[in-house]
Amino acid sequence: MSAVSKTRNPDRLVLFTDAVVAIAITLLILPLVEVVTESKADGLDAPEVITEHWPQLFSFLLSFVVIANFWLGHHRVFEHVRAYTSAMMRLNLAWLLTIVFLPFPTEIVGTYESDRFTAGLYTGTILVLSICQSALTWMIHDHAELENPDNPVGPRELIGSLALTGLTLIAFLLAALVPGVKFYALLLLILSPVVLRGWDLVRKVS
């Protein structure tokens, strides 16, 4: 394990992460702004801007929700951190790389016809993002030098993160390999709270 930094407050890492996420989430809207100008040049009226470009609007809203939820999850994870290592910084950068990359498959989804490749690229990006977030949670959990003793990562939080990653993996395989499934595979992610409730029941019984 890398040496723990005791001279830098983890808030600095969080603030940097927040700034990068803000830029990435802003980039999502830029193609839609260009669509308005292009539609005007093509002679489309205002309602037609919406009806002719609803795939771009859908992909924008979907990616906004994805980034917002992972950002909120990242904040919950770092509430448990009191120090950090260089390994954690690198893993956090990998998480940020995926966030910054997401506008690219978002634009592909909005521009090209939906098929196994576009759905696989998009869900695969979310899978990598989820793996990075679960790895951060796992790294902090029960690590005395990293974890805030007054606010440790609970087993339920760790299980929830791993369950979401597992469901995302299944969604990716369905989207990329099964014809016709496409983005419907992402509906699996709403089962994450169900998995947690099942885990709670198992704990009560045991």
N, C-alpha and C positions, 0 to 999 in steps of 0.2 A: 504494500500500500504506500502511496506517495506520502511525503511528509505533510502534516497539516499546517496550514497557514494560520498563525495566531496574530498576525499583524494587520490583516485586512478583514474588515467587516464583510460578511456575506451579503449585506445589503448592496454593496457595490456590484456584485455579480447579478443580483436581482434587478437593479436599476438598468444595467447594461442590457439584460435580457428583455426587459420591458420596452426599451427603446427600439431594439431590433424587431420585436413583435409588432410594435406600432407601425413601423415602416412597412413590414410585410403585409399587414392587414390593410394598409392604405393602398398598396400596389394593386390589390384585388379590384379596386374600383376604376383604375385608370383605363383599362380597355373599354369599359362601359361609357366612360366620358367620350372616348374617341368614336364610339358607335353613334352617338348623337350627331356629331359633325358629319360623319359618313352618310348617315341616313338622310340628313338634310340635303346633302349634295345629290343623293339618289332620288330625291323628290318624295320621300316618305313623309307622312304626317306624324304628329306626336303619338297617337295611339299605335300606329304601325311600328314605331320604334320598339314598343313593348312586345307586340305580337310577333314581330319578325325576329326578335332577338331574345326570346324567352329562355333558350338554353344557356346563353351567357348570364342572364339574370339568375337562373337556377344555380349555376355553378358558383357564381359570386356569393349567393346567400349560403350555400352549403359550406363553402370554404370559410366564410366568415364565422359560421357556427363552430366549425371544426377548430379553427385557430383560437377562438374565444374560449372554448371549453378546455383545450389543452393549456392555454395560458392560465386559466383559473386553477387547473390542476397543478400546474407548476408552482403557483403561489402557495397552494396548500402544502405541497411537498417542502418548500423552502421555509415554511413556518417552523419546521422541526430542526433547522440547521443552525448551528452556532459557530461552525468553522468549516473550511473546505480544503480539499487537496487539489493538486494539479490534475489528477485523474478525473475528479469531479468537474473541473473547469473544461477539460477536453470533452467529456461526455455532454456537458451543457452546450458546448459549441456544436456538437453533432445534432443535438436537439434543435438548436437555432438554425443549423444548415437545412434541416428538413422543413422548418417553418418558412424560411426564406425561399426554398424551392417550390413550395406548394402553389404559389401563383402560376407557375409554369404549367403543371398538369391541369390547373383550373382553366387556363386559357385554352388548352387543347380540348378539354371536355366541352367548353362552350362553343368551340369553333368547328370541331369535327364530329361526324356522326358517332353516336355511342356504340361501342363494340367491346369485345373482350380486352383488346389492347388498351383502349382509353380508360375503361373501368379498372383494369388491372394496374395501370400506371398510377391512377389516382388513389385507389385503396392501398396499393403497395407503399405509397408515400406516407399515408396515414399509419400503416403498420410500422414503418421504421420510426416514425414519431412516437408511437405508443411504446415501442421497445425501448427507446431512449428514456422515456419518462418512467417506465417500470424499472429500468436499470438504475436510474437516479434514486428512486424510492428504495430499492433493494440495497444500494450502496450506503444509504443513510441509516437504514433500519439496524438497530442493535450495534451501531458503531459508536462507541463511547466518546471518541474524540470529535466526531462530526455531529452527533445527535444532541439536541437540547434535552438535558435530563428532565426538565420541567414540562417538556412537550414532546415526548418520543413518538416515533411512527408506530401506530398501533397495528396489530396483526390484521385487523379488518381492512385498514387502508391499503396495506400491502397486497392482500388477497384481491381487493377490488381493482387495483392497478393491474395485477397479473391476469385477472379474469377479463378485463377489457382488452388486453393485448391478445389473449387467446381467442376471443371472439373476433378481433380484427384480423387475425391470421386466417380464421375460417372464412370470413367475409372476403378476404383477398383471394383465397383459393377458389371460392365460388365465382367471384367476379371475373377472374382471369381464365378459368378453365371450363366453366359451364356456360354454354351458349344461352343467351336470353336472360340470364340472371342480372348481369350488369350492376347498376348501382342499388338495386333492391337488396343486394347482399349487405349493405350498410345498415339495414334495419335490424340486423342481428345485434348491433351495439346497444340497442335499447334493452337487451336481455341482461346487461351487466348488473342492474339492481336486483334482478331475479336471482342471479347467481349468488349475490351477497346475502340475500334473505335465506337462500338454501344453506349457505355456510353458517349463518347464525343459528338455524334450526339444528344443524348437525352438532354445533358446539353445545347447545342447550341439552340435547339428548345425551351427548357424551359426558 
